[in-house]
Amino acid sequence: MRMLKLNKQNIYCCKKYVDSNMALFEEPILIKANPVTLSSAWGAELIGLVETGKLVFALDRYRYDGFFTVGDKFYVYTTYTDFDGSAQDADYVLNGISLTPNVVGIVLNRLAI
């Protein structure tokens, strides 16, 4: 299944990895993702989005199946400069992943920056 290009948003993913018991992040990777709009309180509650500061994106499962792990950091509304492996200026962190036969859904939580 090919995702529509109509409403794509550029986000940058920094994949988390552990080196010597220290959490580090890889260089940001550009991802063109479809934002998911939750049009009702029922829909928001259904997937656990009853609190503010969360974003949901839908991605093509064929391309992104197994790509994300909880704890990856994202640049959604901010940009990175002089990336040092800490992703300390990222504004979101991956909190949840949902899978359907054709779509990977990612739930991002706002970081306090």
C-alpha positions in Angstrom: 0.0 0.0 0.0 1.3 3.4 -0.9 0.6 6.3 1.5 -0.8 9.5 0.1 1.7 12.3 -0.4 -1.0 14.9 0.1 -0.5 15.7 3.8 3.1 14.5 4.4 5.0 16.2 7.2 8.8 16.1 7.5 10.0 14.7 10.8 13.5 13.6 11.8 14.1 10.3 13.7 17.1 9.6 15.9 17.3 5.9 16.5 18.3 5.0 20.1 21.2 2.6 20.8 23.2 1.7 24.0 27.0 2.0 24.2 28.7 1.2 27.5 25.5 1.5 29.4 24.9 4.9 27.9 21.9 5.8 25.7 23.0 7.5 22.5 21.2 8.4 19.3 22.1 8.0 15.6 22.2 10.9 13.2 18.7 12.2 12.4 17.0 10.6 9.5 14.3 12.4 7.4 11.0 10.7 7.4 7.9 12.0 5.5 5.0 10.9 7.7 1.2 11.3 7.5 -0.1 13.0 10.6 -3.2 11.3 12.1 -6.0 13.6 13.0 -8.2 12.4 15.9 -11.6 13.9 15.2 -13.3 12.8 18.4 -12.8 12.4 22.1 -13.7 8.7 21.6 -11.0 8.2 19.0 -8.4 9.9 21.2 -9.4 7.8 24.3 -9.4 4.6 22.2 -5.6 4.9 21.5 -4.7 6.5 24.8 -4.4 10.1 23.7 -6.4 11.6 26.6 -3.5 13.9 27.6 -2.1 16.8 25.6 1.4 16.8 24.0 1.0 13.7 21.9 1.2 13.3 18.1 0.3 10.3 16.0 1.8 9.6 12.6 1.0 6.9 10.0 3.7 5.3 7.9 3.8 2.7 5.2 4.4 -0.7 6.9 6.2 -2.1 3.9 8.9 0.5 4.4 9.0 1.0 8.2 8.0 -2.3 9.7 10.6 -3.0 12.5 12.3 0.3 12.0 11.2 2.1 15.2 11.8 1.3 18.9 10.3 2.9 21.9 12.7 5.6 23.1 13.7 6.9 19.7 13.8 10.7 19.7 12.2 12.9 17.0 12.6 16.5 15.7 9.1 17.5 14.7 8.8 21.3 15.3 12.5 22.0 16.1 15.6 21.5 14.0 19.0 20.1 15.1 22.3 21.8 14.9 25.7 20.2 15.4 24.4 16.8 16.3 26.5 15.3 19.1 24.7 11.9 19.7 22.6 13.0 22.6 19.5 14.4 20.7 19.1 16.7 23.7 17.3 19.3 21.6 14.7 16.8 20.2 11.2 17.8 21.0 9.4 14.4 20.9 10.1 10.8 22.0 8.5 7.6 20.7 6.1 6.2 23.2 4.1 3.7 21.3 3.9 1.7 18.1 0.7 0.2 16.6 0.6 -2.1 13.6 -2.1 -2.8 11.1 -1.6 -5.0 7.9 -0.6 -1.9 5.9 0.3 0.9 8.4 2.7 1.5 11.2 1.4 4.1 13.6 3.8 5.9 15.9 2.7 7.8 19.0 5.1 10.6 20.1 5.2 12.3 23.5 6.3 15.9 23.8 9.6 16.3 25.8 10.0 19.2 28.1 12.6 21.3 26.4 
